[in-house]
Amino acid sequence: MKMVYTNQNQLLVSNVKNLIEAENINTFLKNEYAQGAIGEISAIDSWPEVWVVDDSDYKRATEIVSLSQRNQNTAAWTCKNCAEQNDASFEICWYCQSDKG
């Protein structure tokens, strides 16, 4: 088993886990409930972690993580159909439901 992602935010860790599992890669979530031990252990050591079960899936899993992180930094876009401004996370226009493409 190899760790592919960790973050203090449980929601981000769960999202990465879901993205990796959507590609049929088995994962394991470590430290899911460790944040209650902060003080006994360091805060960073209590962060939840996503691990791949099969080491041969490590490279593909890290590529998925990298892609997901890259997509967070994209800029907002303007709809070609209605000229409405949309947040980068939207794949379709919130106003007219046209595709981003």
URGIVEN-V771674 format. One record per residue. PSI is psi in whole degrees, -180 to 180 (none if undefined). Layout:
psi=PSI
psi=PSI
This chain:
psi=142
psi=142
psi=135
psi=-18
psi=143
psi=150
psi=154
psi=-20
psi=113
psi=-36
psi=-42
psi=-41
psi=-44
psi=-39
psi=-45
psi=-42
psi=-45
psi=-41
psi=-42
psi=-44
psi=-26
psi=-20
psi=20
psi=38
psi=125
psi=134
psi=168
psi=133
psi=120
psi=148
psi=27
psi=-35
psi=18
psi=-12
psi=-19
psi=-14
psi=4
psi=132
psi=-42
psi=-35
psi=163
psi=156
psi=-42
psi=-36
psi=-13
psi=-3
psi=140
psi=147
psi=143
psi=126
psi=144
psi=141
psi=-44
psi=120
psi=-26
psi=-16
psi=-4
psi=-48
psi=-48
psi=-40
psi=-41
psi=-32
psi=-40
psi=-44
psi=-45
psi=-44
psi=-42
psi=-36
psi=-37
psi=-39
psi=-23
psi=-24
psi=11
psi=158
psi=162
psi=160
psi=157
psi=131
psi=132
psi=-21
psi=-47
psi=-1
psi=19
psi=141
psi=132
psi=145
psi=153
psi=-27
psi=-15
psi=133
psi=-21
psi=155
psi=132
psi=-23
psi=-49
psi=-2
psi=24
psi=151
psi=152
psi=-39
psi=none
